[in-house]
């Protein structure tokens, strides 16, 4: 299997145990005393006024953050070394806000050895094809990555994620939303979970997609994930179905009774029968990620048109996932004008209204009636341009 081969290759590449647990890792979430610093820029004195002035004047950090950083530095560093660290981060693309976030959570980084601690970790990301922007996003979200063991942790885990997610861009996207992922136990959790899903008939392409959207599932306890799989089996979702893995991910995102609460919301808001709910689970499990508040608002809006009913929504549950402001409202406004002027006899089915791309809707309902639509057309076009949609 690809993971077994990858694991053997890692073992051959490095002399140390690439998959050993990191027994002493500084947690990313610091205590309140570390994270907190005064919002006041006034201080009678600072531990290192030279470094304070460097942060404040050359790098334009706030007085509060500058004071916080120098107050927690455990050792004095020459001005030139601190400047080199900050300058390096700026050179590789860190924005001011990213630099502030990094120093706020890990002020000791300022006194770290640039050549031995920081640059080797950054170079690994660069060598693996990560863009400077991607590196800045990842590191500023979890600066502790720079203190991760290079050979025992960082290299093998980045390699595994790149194989699983198929590109450095995919890894960067996941790490932006789940910066804690590199600190997870890949050997104990991720690899067994991937193998479990593969044994259920889930393709690597689907696993990659789900990992991008629900990374936490893959670092959950494998026994817990197996329970999610069993629960989805009990709901009657066919393992050969393309939605099987989505159902597992959705169920896994709602532990501690939240899944039953979501099912009850479908019963209460949409008056779904048990058969209706099972049909939705088996065909469109992603719909269960929609909040109860949005369910109510979409239902009220669609029923307010007097063209669609609750039955229409149950028949096409994906309708709950679309935006009222960006998808429904502009289209409904166009259709109402056309109907009031007897330019259309029937409205599109709800499924068509939802699925139809903007350019298709424009071609069918807007372009033939530009003079009649007037300001409604202009508003529709403005909304489309704002979303980057070309209407021709």
C-alpha positions as CSV (number, residue, x, y, z in Angstrom):
1,X,0.0,0.0,0.0
2,X,1.1,3.6,-0.7
3,X,1.4,4.4,3.0
4,X,3.4,1.3,3.8
5,X,5.8,2.1,1.0
6,X,6.0,5.7,2.1
7,X,6.7,4.7,5.7
8,X,9.5,2.3,4.6
9,X,11.0,5.1,2.5
10,X,11.0,7.5,5.4
11,X,12.7,4.8,7.6
12,X,15.4,4.4,5.1
13,X,15.9,8.1,4.6
14,X,16.5,9.0,8.3
15,X,18.4,7.2,11.0
16,X,16.1,8.2,13.8
17,X,12.6,6.9,14.4
18,X,10.4,9.1,12.2
19,X,7.2,8.1,13.9
20,X,8.1,8.3,17.6
21,X,5.8,10.4,19.8
22,X,7.0,13.9,20.7
23,X,7.0,13.7,24.5
24,X,7.7,17.3,25.3
25,X,6.0,19.8,23.0
26,X,5.2,23.3,23.9
27,X,1.4,23.7,23.4
28,X,0.3,26.2,20.9
29,X,-2.4,27.5,23.2
30,X,-0.5,29.4,25.9
31,X,-1.8,30.2,29.3
32,X,-3.7,33.4,29.9
33,X,-0.7,35.0,31.5
34,X,1.4,34.4,28.4
35,X,-1.2,35.5,25.9
36,X,-2.4,38.6,27.8
37,X,-0.6,41.9,27.6
38,X,-1.6,45.4,28.5
39,X,-3.5,47.3,25.8
40,X,-1.9,50.5,27.2
41,X,1.2,51.8,25.3
42,X,2.5,53.5,28.4
43,X,5.1,51.8,30.4
44,X,7.5,53.3,32.9
45,X,10.3,50.9,31.8
46,X,10.9,47.9,29.6
47,X,13.3,45.1,30.0
48,X,15.2,45.9,26.8
49,X,14.6,49.4,25.5
50,X,16.8,48.8,22.5
51,X,14.8,45.8,21.3
52,X,11.6,47.6,22.2
53,X,12.5,50.5,20.0
54,X,13.4,48.1,17.2
55,X,9.9,46.5,17.3
56,X,8.1,49.8,17.7
57,X,9.9,52.0,15.2
58,X,11.4,49.7,12.5
59,X,8.7,47.1,12.3
60,X,5.8,49.2,13.4
61,X,4.5,46.8,16.0
62,X,2.1,48.3,18.6
63,X,3.6,49.6,21.9
64,X,1.6,46.9,23.8
65,X,2.9,44.0,21.7
66,X,6.5,45.4,21.7
67,X,6.4,45.7,25.5
68,X,4.9,42.2,25.8
69,X,7.6,40.6,23.7
70,X,10.6,42.2,25.5
71,X,9.0,41.5,28.9
72,X,8.9,37.7,28.3
73,X,12.2,37.2,26.6
74,X,14.3,35.0,28.9
75,X,17.6,36.1,27.6
76,X,19.2,39.2,26.2
77,X,20.0,39.0,22.5
78,X,22.1,41.4,20.5
79,X,20.1,43.9,18.5
80,X,21.6,42.7,15.2
81,X,20.4,39.1,15.8
82,X,16.8,40.1,16.7
83,X,16.8,42.4,13.7
84,X,18.0,39.5,11.5
85,X,15.1,37.2,12.7
86,X,12.5,39.9,12.0
87,X,14.0,40.8,8.7
88,X,14.1,37.2,7.6
89,X,10.4,36.8,8.2
90,X,9.6,40.0,6.3
91,X,11.8,38.8,3.4
92,X,9.9,35.5,3.0
93,X,6.6,37.3,2.9
94,X,5.2,37.7,6.4
95,X,2.7,40.6,6.6
96,X,2.7,42.9,9.6
97,X,-0.4,41.1,11.0
98,X,1.3,37.7,10.6
99,X,4.4,38.9,12.3
100,X,2.4,40.3,15.1
101,X,0.4,37.1,15.6
102,X,3.6,35.0,15.5
103,X,5.4,37.1,18.1
104,X,2.3,37.4,20.3
105,X,2.0,33.6,20.6
106,X,5.7,32.8,20.6
107,X,7.8,35.8,21.7
108,X,10.8,33.6,22.4
109,X,11.1,33.2,18.6
110,X,12.9,36.6,18.7
111,X,15.8,35.1,20.6
112,X,16.0,31.9,18.6
113,X,19.0,31.0,16.5
114,X,18.1,32.0,12.9
115,X,20.5,29.7,11.2
116,X,20.0,26.5,13.3
117,X,16.3,26.8,14.4
118,X,14.4,28.9,12.0
119,X,15.9,28.7,8.5
120,X,16.1,24.9,8.3
121,X,12.4,24.5,9.0
122,X,11.5,27.2,6.5
123,X,13.7,25.6,3.9
124,X,11.9,22.3,4.2
125,X,8.6,24.0,3.3
126,X,10.3,25.8,0.4
127,X,11.9,22.6,-0.9
128,X,8.6,20.8,-0.8
129,X,7.0,23.4,-3.1
130,X,5.2,25.6,-0.6
131,X,4.8,29.2,-1.6
132,X,6.1,32.0,0.6
133,X,2.5,33.0,1.2
134,X,1.5,29.5,2.2
135,X,4.5,29.2,4.6
136,X,3.6,32.5,6.2
137,X,0.0,31.4,6.7
138,X,1.1,28.1,8.2
139,X,3.8,29.4,10.5
140,X,1.8,32.4,11.8
141,X,-1.0,30.1,12.7
142,X,1.3,27.7,14.6
143,X,4.7,29.2,15.3
144,X,5.6,26.1,17.4
145,X,6.1,24.3,14.1
146,X,9.6,25.9,14.1
147,X,10.4,24.0,17.2
148,X,9.3,20.6,15.9
149,X,11.9,17.9,15.4
150,X,12.9,18.2,11.8
151,X,13.7,14.6,10.9
152,X,11.5,12.9,13.5
153,X,8.3,14.9,12.9
154,X,8.2,17.7,10.4
155,X,9.7,16.0,7.3
156,X,7.8,12.7,7.4
157,X,4.5,14.3,8.3
158,X,4.7,16.9,5.6
159,X,5.6,14.2,3.1
160,X,2.7,12.1,4.2
161,X,0.3,15.0,4.0
162,X,1.6,15.9,0.5
163,X,1.0,12.3,-0.7
164,X,-2.5,12.2,0.9
165,X,-3.5,15.7,-0.3
166,X,-1.7,15.4,-3.6
167,X,0.0,18.8,-3.6
168,X,1.8,21.4,-1.4
169,X,-1.2,23.7,-2.1
170,X,-3.6,21.2,-0.6
171,X,-1.4,20.7,2.5
172,X,-1.2,24.5,2.9
173,X,-4.9,24.8,2.7
174,X,-5.5,22.1,5.4
175,X,-2.8,23.5,7.7
176,X,-4.3,27.0,7.5
177,X,-7.6,25.7,8.9
178,X,-6.0,23.0,11.1
179,X,-2.6,24.2,12.2
180,X,-2.6,21.6,15.0
181,X,-2.5,18.8,12.4
182,X,1.3,18.6,12.3
183,X,1.3,17.9,16.1
184,X,-1.1,14.9,15.7
185,X,-0.2,11.2,16.0
186,X,0.0,10.1,12.4
187,X,1.1,6.5,13.2
188,X,-1.6,5.9,15.8
189,X,-4.5,7.8,14.2
190,X,-4.1,9.1,10.7
191,X,-2.7,6.0,9.0
192,X,-5.2,3.6,10.6
193,X,-8.1,6.0,9.7
194,X,-7.0,6.2,6.1
195,X,-6.8,2.4,5.9
196,X,-10.2,2.0,7.5
197,X,-11.8,4.3,4.9
198,X,-10.0,2.5,2.1
199,X,-11.3,-0.8,3.4
200,X,-14.8,0.6,3.1
201,X,-14.2,1.2,-0.6
202,X,-13.5,4.9,-0.3
203,X,-11.1,6.1,-3.0
204,X,-7.9,8.0,-2.3
205,X,-9.3,10.9,-4.3
206,X,-12.3,11.0,-1.9
207,X,-10.1,10.7,1.1
208,X,-8.1,13.6,-0.1
209,X,-11.2,15.7,-0.5
210,X,-12.6,14.9,2.9
211,X,-9.3,15.5,4.6
212,X,-9.3,19.0,3.1
213,X,-12.8,19.7,4.4
214,X,-12.7,17.7,7.7
215,X,-9.1,17.2,8.7
216,X,-10.0,16.5,12.4
217,X,-11.7,13.3,11.4
218,X,-8.3,11.8,10.4
219,X,-6.6,12.5,13.7
220,X,-9.5,11.1,15.8
221,X,-9.2,7.8,17.6
222,X,-9.6,5.0,15.0
223,X,-12.1,3.2,17.3
224,X,-14.3,6.3,17.4
225,X,-14.1,6.7,13.6
226,X,-15.1,3.0,13.3
227,X,-18.2,3.8,15.3
228,X,-19.0,6.6,12.9
229,X,-18.7,4.1,10.0
230,X,-21.0,1.6,11.8
231,X,-23.5,4.4,12.5
232,X,-23.5,5.3,8.8
233,X,-24.0,1.7,7.9
234,X,-27.0,1.5,10.2
235,X,-28.5,4.5,8.4
236,X,-28.4,2.5,5.2
237,X,-25.8,4.5,3.3
238,X,-24.2,2.1,0.7
239,X,-20.5,1.9,1.1
240,X,-20.1,1.9,-2.7
241,X,-21.9,5.2,-2.8
242,X,-19.8,8.3,-3.5
243,X,-21.5,10.0,-0.5
244,X,-20.5,7.3,2.0
245,X,-17.4,9.1,3.2
246,X,-19.3,12.4,3.4
247,X,-21.8,10.8,5.6
248,X,-19.0,9.5,7.9
249,X,-17.5,13.0,8.0
250,X,-20.8,14.6,8.8
251,X,-21.7,12.1,11.5
252,X,-18.2,12.5,12.9
253,X,-18.6,16.3,13.1
254,X,-21.6,16.0,15.5
255,X,-20.7,13.9,18.5
256,X,-22.4,14.0,22.0
257,X,-26.0,13.9,20.8
258,X,-25.7,16.7,18.3
259,X,-26.5,14.3,15.4
260,X,-29.9,13.5,17.0
261,X,-30.5,17.2,17.6
262,X,-29.9,17.8,13.9
263,X,-32.3,15.1,12.9
264,X,-34.9,16.6,15.2
265,X,-34.4,20.0,13.5
266,X,-35.3,18.4,10.2
267,X,-38.4,17.0,11.7
268,X,-39.4,20.2,13.4
269,X,-38.5,22.8,10.7
270,X,-39.2,20.9,7.5
271,X,-41.7,18.3,9.0
272,X,-39.6,15.5,7.5
273,X,-40.7,12.0,8.0
274,X,-38.3,9.3,9.0
275,X,-38.2,8.1,5.4
276,X,-37.5,11.6,4.2
277,X,-34.6,11.9,6.6
278,X,-33.1,8.6,5.6
279,X,-33.4,9.5,1.9
280,X,-31.5,12.8,2.6
281,X,-28.8,11.0,4.6
282,X,-28.3,8.5,1.8
283,X,-28.2,11.0,-1.0
284,X,-27.1,14.4,0.4
285,X,-25.5,14.0,3.8
286,X,-23.7,17.3,3.5
287,X,-27.1,19.1,4.0
288,X,-26.9,18.2,7.7
289,X,-24.1,20.7,8.2
290,X,-26.5,23.6,7.6
291,X,-27.4,25.4,10.8
292,X,-30.9,25.4,12.1
293,X,-31.0,29.2,11.7
294,X,-30.2,29.0,8.0
295,X,-32.7,26.2,7.5
296,X,-35.5,28.4,8.9
297,X,-34.4,31.5,6.8
298,X,-34.2,29.6,3.5
299,X,-37.5,27.9,4.2
300,X,-39.2,31.2,5.0
301,X,-37.7,32.9,1.9
302,X,-38.6,30.2,-0.5
303,X,-42.1,29.8,0.8
304,X,-42.5,33.5,0.6
305,X,-42.3,33.4,-3.2
306,X,-45.5,31.3,-3.2
307,X,-43.9,29.2,-5.9
308,X,-42.1,26.7,-3.8
309,X,-43.3,24.6,-0.8
310,X,-41.7,22.7,2.0
311,X,-42.2,19.5,-0.1
312,X,-40.0,21.1,-2.8
313,X,-37.3,21.7,-0.3
314,X,-37.4,18.1,1.0
315,X,-37.4,16.9,-2.5
316,X,-34.3,19.0,-3.3
317,X,-32.6,19.4,0.1
318,X,-29.5,21.0,-1.4
319,X,-31.6,24.1,-1.6
320,X,-30.8,24.6,2.0
321,X,-27.1,25.0,1.2
322,X,-27.4,28.0,-1.1
323,X,-27.1,31.7,-0.1
324,X,-30.2,33.8,0.1
325,X,-28.4,37.0,-0.8
326,X,-26.1,35.6,-3.5
327,X,-28.2,32.9,-5.1
328,X,-31.9,33.2,-4.3
329,X,-32.7,36.9,-3.9
330,X,-31.3,38.2,-7.3
331,X,-32.9,35.4,-9.2
332,X,-36.3,35.7,-7.5
333,X,-36.3,39.4,-8.2
334,X,-35.8,38.8,-11.9
335,X,-38.4,36.1,-12.1
336,X,-41.0,38.2,-10.3
337,X,-40.5,41.1,-12.8
338,X,-40.8,38.7,-15.7
339,X,-43.9,37.1,-14.4
340,X,-45.6,40.5,-13.6
341,X,-45.1,41.5,-17.2
342,X,-46.3,38.2,-18.5
343,X,-42.9,37.4,-20.0
344,X,-42.8,33.9,-18.5
345,X,-45.6,31.4,-17.9
346,X,-43.9,29.2,-15.3
347,X,-41.1,29.4,-12.9
348,X,-38.2,27.0,-12.9
349,X,-38.2,24.0,-10.6
350,X,-36.4,24.6,-7.3
351,X,-33.7,22.1,-8.4
352,X,-33.2,24.1,-11.6
353,X,-33.1,27.4,-9.7
354,X,-30.4,26.0,-7.4
355,X,-28.2,24.2,-9.9
356,X,-28.3,26.7,-12.8
357,X,-25.0,28.6,-13.2
358,X,-25.3,32.4,-13.3
359,X,-24.3,32.6,-16.9
360,X,-27.1,30.1,-17.9
361,X,-29.7,32.0,-15.8
362,X,-28.6,35.2,-17.4
363,X,-28.8,33.7,-20.9
364,X,-32.3,32.2,-20.3
365,X,-34.1,34.8,-18.2
366,X,-32.2,38.1,-18.3
367,X,-30.6,38.7,-21.7
368,X,-33.9,38.3,-23.7
369,X,-35.6,40.9,-21.5
370,X,-33.0,43.6,-20.8
371,X,-35.4,46.5,-21.5
372,X,-38.1,45.1,-19.3
373,X,-35.8,44.3,-16.3
374,X,-34.2,47.7,-16.1
375,X,-32.8,48.4,-12.6
376,X,-33.4,44.7,-11.6
377,X,-31.0,43.7,-14.3
378,X,-28.4,46.2,-13.3
379,X,-28.6,45.0,-9.7
380,X,-28.3,41.4,-10.9
381,X,-25.3,42.2,-13.0
382,X,-23.6,44.1,-10.1
383,X,-24.0,41.1,-7.8
384,X,-22.6,38.8,-10.4
385,X,-19.6,40.9,-11.0
386,X,-19.0,41.1,-7.3
387,X,-18.8,37.3,-7.3
388,X,-16.5,37.4,-10.3
389,X,-19.0,35.9,-12.7
390,X,-18.9,36.8,-16.4
391,X,-22.4,37.3,-17.9
392,X,-22.4,37.1,-21.6
